[in-house]
C-alpha cells in the first residue's frame, strides 16, 4: 500500500454534498482504504472571478492501485457527479479530484504529474494537507510541507464548521 494525498474541490451543485459524496465513493475504491480527511475549507476561485467560492478538502488514501488506475477511478467519480471537462481552465465545476502526492513517487506523464504541479502555491491544498499529513512531510522532490506553508499565505481561505466525516 502507498499513501496518496488527494485534493477535492467543488463550487457547483451543493459543493459540500459533492465533497461528501466524493469521499464516500473514494472510500469504496478497490484495493484502497480512506485513511484521513481534513476539515472542509472555503476558498476564492482561481481563474474567472465571476464564479462561486470553492469548497475544498484533502484526503489521505492508502492504495494498491497504480497511479493511472487511480486517476481513471477518480475521473470516473468526477463524471458520475456531473463533472464536464471544458476548454476553460479553472472554471466552475461540480467536482475536481487531484492526486497531490503518490507515496514517494515523482511522476511526469502525459496525464499525470506528481507532486501536483501547482500545489506549492495553493493555500486550499497546503493547509488542509497539513491537518492530516505528518508534521515533517517531505515531498519526493525534496521540498518540505512546512517550507511550502511558510511561503503560501492563508489569505482567501476559511475553515468551515462542518467536518468531512
Buried (B, 14 or more C-beta within 10 A) or exposed (E): EBBBBBBBBBBBBEBBEBBBBBBEBBBEBEEBEBBBBBBBBBBBBBEEEEBEBBBBBBBBBBBEBEBBBBBEBBBBBBEEBEBEEEEEEEBBBBBBBBBBBBBEBEBEEEEBEBBBEEBBEBBBBBBBBBBBBEEEBEBBEEBEBBEBBEEBEEEBBEBBEEEBE
